[in-house]
Amino acid sequence: MKLLNVGYGNVVVASRVVAVIGPNAAPIRRLREEAKERGKLVDATQGRKTRSVIVTDSDHVVLSAIQAETIALRLGGAVEEGAKE
């Protein structure tokens, strides 16, 4: 099981990530609000500005203060490492 660092000591299981997206589009804001209403929103920003939104296969939405591109690069490394084992 590989863990994906989403910033400031917070991690997500890499194999459970479905998408990493930017936070500014209107559909993403709606997704965030719906997840909050369902109790499936995880705020991992530590009080900082949200720079990416991570969607998992369990329908959880994780907010991160790390850029989506950086998370995607980290995710690519985590997936490749998992494939080698």
N, C-alpha and C positions, 0 to 999 in steps of 0.2 A: 504494500500500500504506500503510494507516494503522496506526500503532502505538498500543497502549493502555498507558498508564502504570499498572503494578500496584504501584507504591511503591518508594521508595529506589533509584531509578535503573534499575529493572527494567521491561522492556516486553514485550508480547505482540502478535502481529499480530492486529488487531481482527477481521478477516474470518474468522479461524480459531476464534474463541471460540464455543462451543456453549451454555454455561451458566455463570452466576455464582451460587454458592450459599453459604449459611452453613455453618460447619464442624461444628456440634454434633450433628446427627442421626446416629443409629447407621448408617444406610445410607451416609452420607457418610464416616464413619470407615472403614467397610469398603472403600469405593471408594479411599480414600487408601492403605490397607494393600495392596490389590491392585495399585495403580499402583506402589507402592514395590517390591513383589516382581518386577514386570515391568520395572523400570528406567525407568518413565515418570513418575515423580514429580519435580517441580521445586519446590524450596523457595526462594521469593523473599521470605521474611519477614525476612531479615537478623537472625535470632535473636530476633525479637519474636513476640508471640502471633499465632497464625493467626486471622484474622477473616473470611476468605473463601476459597473454593475455586473455581478456574476450570477448566472442562473444555474441551478443544479437540477439533477434529474429527480430529486425529491420535492421539486417545486419551491425550494427556498430561494430567496433573492438576497445576495450578500452585497453590501455596499463597501467599497474600498477607496482609500485615498491615494492609491497608486494608479498611474495611467493604464488604460486598457491595453496599450501596446506592450508595456512592460510586463503586465500579467500574462499576456499571450506568449511572450518570449519565455517566461518562466514555465508556463504550462507546456510549451513545446519541449522544453528540456526535461520536465518531469515525465511526460509521456514517453519520450525516447528512452529515458533511463529505465522505465517500467518495461518497455519492450525488450530491452537487452537481458533482463533477468529471466 
